[in-house]
Amino acid sequence: MKGAFRLVASLPALACAAALLAGCAGVTVGSISPAEYLAQRRGDVLTTGRLSTSAQEVLRVIGSDADICRKDGQACRNALADSSGLSDEQRLSALSEVWLQVALAAEKGGGAADATAIEAWFETARHAYAYLFFTPRKPRDRAFEDRQTQVRDYYNYAVQQAITGLYRDIQRTGSRSGAEPEMPKVGDWRIETDVSGLRLPSDPPLPDELIPAASLTFSGLRNIYRRDGFGAELVAATNKRTDDERPRQVQIDPAEKQKPRPPYREMPFPAVTALLLFDGASLGEVLGTRTLRIAAYDPYRTANVQLAGQEVPLAANFTSGYGLWLARSDFALQALRSLFGGREGLTQPRIYLMQPYDPNRRTVIMLHGLASSPEAWINVANEVLGDETLRRRYQIWQVYYPTNAPLPINNFAIREAVTQTLAHFDPTGKAVASNNITLIGHSMGGVLSRLMVSSSEDKLWEALLASYPMQGAQQQRMEEKLAPYLRFEPLPQVSDAIFIASPHRGTDFANNRISRWVANLITLPVAMLGQLGDISRELIRIAPARQDQGTLRIPNSIDNLSDRDPFVRLSSGLPMNPRVRFHSIIGNDTPGVAQALSSDGIVPYASAHLDGAASELVIPSAHSVQENPLAILEIRRILREQLRPEAAR
């Protein structure tokens, strides 16, 4: 028994001795969590600062490792390039990541525009490009492989860093020398550019910055909409005022300053997707070339590109340019300046195109409300353009107008701005963009939208004659002055309208003490006061008994929103173009009250409701109902419905 016990006790020692004699080839097993598993599978030099598991495996195959590669990078890269024991995919993917490690270190040491860093970015992109398009398997054959996703990210990030670094160098060199900016020299690379994929305005200024879209975060925007794919997602930014075509701190020739500015402006922060393309039709040629081409595209107009005989989806970010525009604008302050007649306030409507003009997309025109600006549509515009179906078929124009001006003045001025903009971009009026336009207006913007699809007939003019009888030359003179404001027809290009919390019949809110106090603070622009002052003095001469103090107070925007205002009461009954389909979205902030008596806190249901609407949606919401997710869903539903054939609708 004792002998058996001694035998059992000696078994572990015998096992150890056997293991030593066999070369210690024992294997142990452990377990890892799902998070650790994913980190091992997907962690790489971009996400963790360490080479990926895949790259480390390749280095071990050639007798190297991450530490050796970091200490003697050139020898490591040469060994990878010359190894015959690796497949092209293994070799190229590892080289792309190793070059990425070099670029990150060089950028940290010398800056993004440092020539060493840029050359390393080029090599990162080159080897990723070769891996994706010049190895036996095509990208579609590796669609489910993590390694391909990593290599695509290496390419996209390298392109982003190389191009933004080059552009900073271009801007710095140009501003320092005062000469026309030109492409900087990067080693013996020959760099070409191709911007044929962008639709640029005539004689456009260079952007002040190229900003990586991925580097931007926003508060106030619910979602960031983008498209996965190939290429660097950038924003071309310009440091200009939102209401001015001229850069800040630039001396303007007095004669140039007097020229009327166009009422339109294309997005000052357009989205751009950029690629680095390497010369060569074979793997050897791509790896040996010293010529590359920077190709830039408008991601709204280009969804796919042909590379090495394959159709590749183009990466895109549809939110960052819009968000940056709003973040860098001074809309909130400027809107208040406009309301109270400040010197830097807006005096004429501006139309902002949210993307470069596209003749083949239908146009949506958005009009904000009182004391507001394009910021009223922060999430509406973003959510509409975030819907791929709507993005492919629509483009958004936002009208920014002085909300201190009376409704008749703004009705005329906005009509003129829209007409001039359409005439500029589509002189023949035959493009898709010039037909079947949709107006979306919130609050006072909804009232203006309704006026733009209505006919005044002779109702407004006859009402004026009833209060101020005139005839002969006097009547003709006044009619010429007032015709633009009292006589109008529906804009023929508009086929649909969405009215949101719109006081078509005015609101009693405009009559309360605070509203009247604010109304008394509102000052109209000097030019407008001069023009309307002549008309008011003429009317006093016609009917002096109607004026208590010998002056005729010119109504402002708050006056026009009162349910007692003569213009609003008359215009609410004007006939709309029967061809226009219209919809109403109304807020209800009075729970427990019958719908007919409800209100959003400012506009009563009875004023916002219009008979004959194609649809009406009442949402539990205060007056800013346009930002309510339910309202945005309804807007998207209506826009999608408009794309269906008339018979289906």
Buried (B, 14 or more C-beta within 10 A) or exposed (E): EEEEEEEEEEEEEEEEEEEEEEEEEEEEEEEEEEEEEEBEBBBBBBEEEBBBBBBBEBBEBBEBEBEBBBEEBEEBBEBBBEBEEBEBBBBBBBBBBBBBBBBBBBBEEEEBBBBBBBBBBBBBBBBBBBBBBBBEBEBEEBEEBBBBBBBBBBBBBBBBBBBBBBBBBBBEBBEEEEEEBEBBEBEEBEBEEEBEBBBBEEEEEBBBBBBBBBEBEBEEBBEBBBBEBBBBBBBBBBEBBBBEEEEEEEEEEEEEEEEEEEBBBBBBBBBBBBBBBBBBEEBEEBBEBEEBBBBBBBBBBBBEBEBBEEEBBBBBBBBBBBBBBBEBBEBEEBBBBBBEBBEEBBBBBBBBBBBBBBEEBBBBBBBBBBBBBBBBBBBBBBBBBBBEEBBEBBBBBBBBBBBBBBBBBBBBBBBBBBEBBBEEBBEEEEBBBBBBBBBBBBBBBBBBBBBBBBBBEEBBBEBBBEEBEBEEEBBEEBBEBBEBBBBBEBBEBBBBBBBBBBBBBBBBBBBEEEBEEBBEEBBBBEEBBEBBBEBBEBBBEBEEEEEEEEEBEBBBBBBBBBBEBBBBBBBBEBEBBEEBBBBBBBBBBBEEEEEEEBBBBBBBBBBBBBEEBBBBBBBEBBBBBBBBEEBBEBBBEBBBBBBEEEEEE
